[in-house]
Amino acid sequence: MRTAFPVIVCMIAAALALRTHAETVELERDHGIYMVPVQINGRLTIPFILDSGASAVAIPADVFLTLSRTKTVTDADFIGPGTYVMADGSEHQSQRFMLHEVKVGEIAISNVVANVVSVKGDPLLGQSFLSQLPTWSIDNQRHVLVLNNSGPVSPTAPSRDFGFDQPQHETPQFNNSILCGQPVSYQIDSVRTPDQYRGYLGVWTGVWNNNARICGSLVVQRIGTDGTADIVYVYGPSSPARPFPWKKQRAVGAILPDGRLSFQDEQGSRFTFSIEAPGILGGLFWGGKGRLSSSFRRYE
């Protein structure tokens, strides 16, 4: 067993190295501002300002009308009004909607929150897209945007569901215990409004691809007005052997049009939660029904 462990680690490291690929996209510099061509919903490609200070993708009203006329965006894509934050910290009221796909170079991200801005406004590639990338950077010498397509942002990466919609896996049900019996205390806000999830703890169990039992939980700490969510999630083995330590991570998620909460972990796995009952104390102890949706996906 001792000799097998280093070999397994090397195999995993080699596999991760092979699947990591840096995508570069040429940037156009205009008066000190970087512009990048962006394809929206597979139909329309226009230059966007790369703006990491913007909380969400911003779509000018005339561009939005074009998307509407071509049926690229429909009424079903609207997720209600909200406030978006600019790089200078200013806040603006806007209609929010979900873009089915935003593509930069060969990197495509699904379900990206966008805001409608005035006709005079600039198209902005903000955090609702950028935060879903594993890594990204700007090469100022070559004037290119460098994207890492490790994980689910790769449009060509073959995928395999390890998660809970497959027959060989257990049906995921929320438990009445915290972290599958691991006592962890969170100070959370238990308020929920129709447009918000805050202070909800969900616990699930399942079977990992190596047949090891796992379980985990999440706490939604904050919901932004742009539909993003600050999340703390914890996962680890549910068997007494505990073959690997418990891990606590933070992530930025998004509220999908159907109300589900979606986020990506540090290893490129995407989780999509559906919370159906508040339970007691804002979900800290589940007293009612709850379920984890079938979207736990790992890309290889």
QUISULVEN-V337996 format. One record per residue. SS is DSSP state (H for helix, E for strand, - for the rest). PSI is psi as a letter, one per 40 degrees, with the letter a starting at -180 (NA if undefined). Layout:
ss psi
SS PSI
SS PSI
//
This chain:
ss psi
- d
H d
H d
H d
H d
H d
H d
H d
H d
H d
H d
H d
H d
H d
H d
H d
H d
H d
H e
- h
- h
E h
E h
E h
E h
E h
- i
E h
E h
E h
- f
- e
E h
E h
E i
E h
E h
E h
E h
E h
- f
- e
- d
E h
E h
E i
E h
E i
E h
E h
- g
- e
- e
- h
- d
- i
E h
E h
E h
E i
H d
H d
H d
H d
H d
H d
H d
H d
H d
- e
- e
- d
- h
- i
H d
H e
H e
E h
E e
E i
E i
E a
E h
E i
E h
- i
- d
- e
- e
- i
E i
E h
E i
E i
E h
E i
E i
E h
E h
E d
E h
E h
E h
E h
- b
- e
E h
E h
E h
E i
E g
E h
E h
E i
E i
E h
E i
- i
- d
- e
- i
- i
- h
E h
E g
- a
H d
H d
H d
H d
- e
- e
- h
- d
E i
E i
E i
E h
E h
- d
- d
- e
- f
E i
E h
E h
E i
E h
- f
- h
- a
- e
- e
E h
- e
- e
- h
- i
E i
E h
E h
- e
- a
- e
- e
- i
- d
- e
- i
- i
- h
- h
E i
- i
- i
- f
- i
H h
H f
H f
H e
- h
- h
- h
- h
- h
- h
- i
- h
- e
- h
- h
- i
- d
- e
- i
- h
- h
- f
- h
E h
E h
E h
E i
E i
E a
E h
- i
- e
- f
- e
- h
E h
E i
E i
E a
E i
E i
E h
E h
E d
E i
E h
- i
- e
- e
- e
E i
E h
E h
E i
E h
E i
E h
E i
E a
E i
- e
- i
- d
- d
- g
- e
- i
- i
- i
E h
E h
E i
E i
E i
E h
E a
E i
E h
- i
- d
- e
- e
- i
E h
E h
E i
E h
- a
- e
- e
- e
- i
E h
E h
E h
E i
E h
- h
- e
- h
- d
- a
E i
- f
- f
- e
- d
E h
- h
- e
- a
- i
- i
E i
E h
- i
- e
- g
- h
E h
E h
E h
- NA
//
